[in-house]
Amino acid sequence: MKIAAHAHAFTLTLALVGLTAQPVLAQSAVSADESVEARANIVGSDLQLAIAPLANLEFGTVTLPNGTNPGASCRYDMVVQTVAGRIDVTEVKGGNAVDNTVPTPSGCRTEGEFTPAAFVVACTPAASVTFQVTWQSDGSVFLAPGMGAVVTNANSNSVRQVFTNAFTQNQFTCPDGASSLTSPAGAFVLRTGGRLELTDSNTPFNGQIGTVTMNAMY
């Protein structure tokens, strides 16, 4: 009986060893891949910038000093803080203001229609435009930079921004059309004034007395 039991245990051990020794079959993996192209049409971005004249700087009818205060001048400042602007009249002597009542003792006064100088700028939407205005007299009168300038959207009289010194470099962001405040896109209008000063050496004249020039750049 002992011999039979021993033989049975030996046979079971061999069977287990044989099972362990058999190779393990690996499961085969299944995969696949493919590619497509990434494509784009890349073009250059051209900046658009152009200036067109919209209105001349018109002082209207202004008077020469009448000579009652020798050496006095008549100063006419077109101040532009709104689209219409205004003209301030001052009698000046020795560089100092003497009187600003209208008419002044030297007869300084203005009448008739006047308009600020105005330019339309076509620009690339959302781009920041640097601009500067210069005034040039024809030599017959004293013409100097104006006090203030305003920017509006194209086809609008609503002031977007006021600039104190248009004769220095200023920046304005070209309307992008994303809202009513920046519509239409790609254009704005600049209006600015000027200073005209007349002395008793000037003579009556009607016509061009100088130029106002706007320069813009990116």
C-alpha positions as CSV (number, residue, x, y, z in Angstrom):
1,M,0.0,0.0,0.0
2,K,2.8,2.3,0.9
3,I,4.5,1.6,-2.4
4,A,1.4,2.3,-4.4
5,A,0.8,5.6,-2.6
6,H,4.4,6.6,-3.2
7,A,4.1,5.8,-6.9
8,H,0.9,7.8,-7.2
9,A,2.5,10.9,-5.6
10,F,5.4,10.6,-7.9
11,T,3.2,10.4,-11.0
12,L,1.2,13.5,-9.9
13,T,4.5,15.4,-9.4
14,L,5.7,14.6,-12.9
15,A,2.4,15.7,-14.3
16,L,2.6,19.1,-12.6
17,V,6.2,19.5,-13.7
18,G,5.3,18.7,-17.2
19,L,2.4,21.2,-17.2
20,T,4.7,23.9,-15.9
21,A,7.3,23.2,-18.5
22,Q,4.9,23.7,-21.4
23,P,5.5,27.1,-23.3
24,V,3.0,29.9,-22.7
25,L,1.4,31.0,-26.0
26,A,1.4,34.9,-26.3
27,Q,-1.7,36.7,-27.6
28,S,-1.1,38.5,-31.0
29,A,-1.6,42.4,-31.0
30,V,-3.6,44.1,-33.8
31,S,-2.8,47.7,-34.8
32,A,-2.9,50.1,-37.8
33,D,-2.0,53.7,-38.5
34,E,-2.3,56.2,-41.4
35,S,-1.5,59.9,-41.9
36,V,-3.0,62.8,-43.6
37,E,-1.3,66.1,-44.6
38,A,-1.6,69.3,-42.5
39,R,-2.1,72.1,-45.0
40,A,-2.5,75.9,-45.0
41,N,-2.5,78.7,-47.5
42,I,-0.1,81.3,-46.0
43,V,0.0,84.7,-47.6
44,G,1.6,88.0,-46.8
45,S,-0.2,90.6,-44.7
46,D,-0.1,93.9,-46.5
47,L,-0.6,97.1,-44.4
48,Q,-3.0,99.5,-46.0
49,L,-2.4,103.2,-45.4
50,A,-3.7,106.2,-47.4
51,I,-4.7,109.8,-46.7
52,A,-7.2,111.9,-48.6
53,P,-8.1,115.5,-48.0
54,L,-11.6,116.1,-46.7
55,A,-11.8,119.8,-45.8
56,N,-9.5,122.9,-46.0
57,L,-8.7,124.9,-42.8
58,E,-11.0,127.9,-43.2
59,F,-10.7,130.8,-40.8
60,G,-13.6,132.7,-42.4
61,T,-13.4,136.5,-42.5
62,V,-10.9,137.9,-40.1
63,T,-9.8,141.5,-39.6
64,L,-6.5,143.2,-39.4
65,P,-5.6,145.3,-36.4
66,N,-6.8,148.9,-36.9
67,G,-3.7,150.6,-35.6
68,T,-5.3,152.2,-32.5
69,N,-2.9,150.2,-30.4
70,P,0.4,150.4,-32.3
71,G,2.3,147.1,-32.4
72,A,-0.8,145.0,-31.5
73,S,-1.7,141.9,-33.4
74,C,-4.9,140.0,-34.0
75,R,-4.7,136.3,-33.1
76,Y,-7.2,133.8,-34.3
77,D,-7.1,130.3,-32.7
78,M,-9.2,127.6,-34.2
79,V,-9.6,125.2,-31.2
80,V,-10.8,121.7,-32.1
81,Q,-12.2,119.7,-29.3
82,T,-15.4,118.9,-31.2
83,V,-16.1,118.2,-34.8
84,A,-17.2,121.8,-35.4
85,G,-14.4,123.5,-33.5
86,R,-14.4,127.2,-32.5
87,I,-12.4,130.4,-33.1
88,D,-11.0,132.3,-30.1
89,V,-10.1,135.9,-30.8
90,T,-7.3,137.6,-28.9
91,E,-5.5,141.0,-29.2
92,V,-1.8,140.4,-28.6
93,K,1.1,142.9,-28.0
94,G,4.6,142.0,-27.2
95,G,3.6,138.3,-27.1
96,N,1.1,138.9,-24.3
97,A,-2.7,138.8,-24.6
98,V,-4.2,142.3,-24.2
99,D,-7.9,141.7,-24.7
100,N,-10.2,138.9,-25.8
101,T,-13.4,140.7,-26.0
102,V,-14.9,140.8,-29.5
103,P,-14.3,143.1,-31.2
104,T,-11.1,144.0,-29.3
105,P,-9.8,147.6,-29.1
106,S,-7.8,147.0,-32.2
107,G,-10.9,145.7,-34.0
108,C,-9.9,142.0,-34.0
109,R,-13.0,140.0,-34.9
110,T,-14.1,137.1,-37.1
111,E,-17.3,136.4,-39.0
112,G,-18.6,134.0,-41.6
113,E,-18.2,130.2,-41.8
114,F,-15.1,128.4,-40.6
115,T,-14.0,124.8,-40.7
116,P,-11.2,122.7,-39.2
117,A,-8.8,121.0,-41.5
118,A,-9.9,117.4,-42.1
119,F,-8.3,114.3,-43.5
120,V,-9.7,110.8,-44.1
121,V,-7.2,108.0,-43.3
122,A,-7.7,104.5,-44.8
123,C,-5.9,102.0,-42.6
124,T,-5.5,98.3,-41.7
125,P,-8.2,97.4,-39.2
126,A,-6.9,97.0,-35.6
127,A,-3.5,98.3,-36.5
128,S,-2.0,101.2,-34.5
129,V,-1.4,104.3,-36.8
130,T,1.2,107.0,-35.8
131,F,0.3,110.4,-37.2
132,Q,1.6,114.0,-37.0
133,V,0.3,117.3,-38.5
134,T,2.5,120.2,-39.7
135,W,1.5,123.8,-40.6
136,Q,3.3,125.8,-43.1
137,S,2.7,129.5,-43.8
138,D,3.1,130.9,-47.3
139,G,5.2,133.7,-45.7
140,S,2.6,136.4,-45.9
141,V,1.1,135.7,-42.5
142,F,1.9,133.9,-39.2
143,L,0.4,130.4,-39.3
144,A,1.1,128.0,-36.5
145,P,-0.1,124.7,-35.1
146,G,-3.7,124.5,-33.9
147,M,-4.9,123.8,-30.4
148,G,-6.3,120.3,-30.4
149,A,-7.5,117.7,-32.9
150,V,-10.3,115.1,-32.8
151,V,-10.7,111.7,-34.4
152,T,-14.0,110.2,-35.5
153,N,-15.0,107.1,-37.3
154,A,-15.6,107.4,-41.0
155,N,-19.1,108.7,-41.8
156,S,-19.6,109.8,-38.2
157,N,-19.6,113.0,-36.2
158,S,-19.2,111.3,-32.9
159,V,-15.7,112.1,-31.4
160,R,-13.7,109.0,-30.6
161,Q,-10.6,110.6,-29.2
162,V,-9.2,114.1,-28.5
163,F,-5.6,115.0,-29.0
164,T,-4.0,118.0,-27.4
165,N,-1.0,118.4,-29.7
166,A,-1.5,117.2,-33.2
167,F,1.9,118.5,-34.1
168,T,3.6,115.8,-32.0
169,Q,3.5,112.1,-32.8
170,N,0.2,110.6,-31.7
171,Q,-1.2,107.1,-32.1
172,F,-4.7,105.9,-32.9
173,T,-5.9,102.4,-33.4
174,C,-7.6,101.9,-36.8
175,P,-11.3,100.9,-36.3
176,D,-11.7,97.1,-36.6
177,G,-15.5,97.1,-37.0
178,A,-16.0,94.7,-34.1
179,S,-18.6,97.0,-32.5
180,S,-20.6,100.1,-33.2
181,L,-17.8,102.2,-31.6
182,T,-15.3,100.8,-34.1
183,S,-17.4,100.7,-37.2
184,P,-16.9,100.9,-40.1
185,A,-13.6,99.1,-40.2
186,G,-10.5,100.4,-41.9
187,A,-10.9,104.2,-41.8
188,F,-11.0,107.3,-39.6
189,V,-11.2,111.0,-39.9
190,L,-8.8,113.5,-38.3
191,R,-9.9,117.2,-37.8
192,T,-7.6,119.9,-36.5
193,G,-7.4,123.6,-36.3
194,G,-4.6,126.2,-36.5
195,R,-3.4,129.7,-35.3
196,L,-3.5,132.7,-37.5
197,E,-1.9,135.9,-36.4
198,L,-2.1,139.2,-38.3
199,T,-0.1,142.4,-37.7
200,D,-0.5,145.9,-39.0
201,S,2.0,145.1,-41.7
202,N,-0.3,142.6,-43.3
203,T,-2.6,143.7,-46.1
204,P,-6.2,142.6,-47.1
205,F,-6.2,139.3,-49.0
206,N,-8.5,136.5,-49.8
207,G,-7.1,133.0,-50.6
208,Q,-4.6,130.5,-49.6
209,I,-2.3,131.5,-46.7
210,G,-0.4,128.2,-46.2
211,T,-0.9,124.5,-45.9
212,V,-1.8,121.9,-43.3
213,T,-0.2,118.5,-43.9
214,M,-0.9,115.2,-42.2
215,N,1.7,112.4,-42.1
216,A,0.8,108.9,-41.0
217,M,2.8,105.7,-40.6
218,Y,2.9,102.3,-39.0
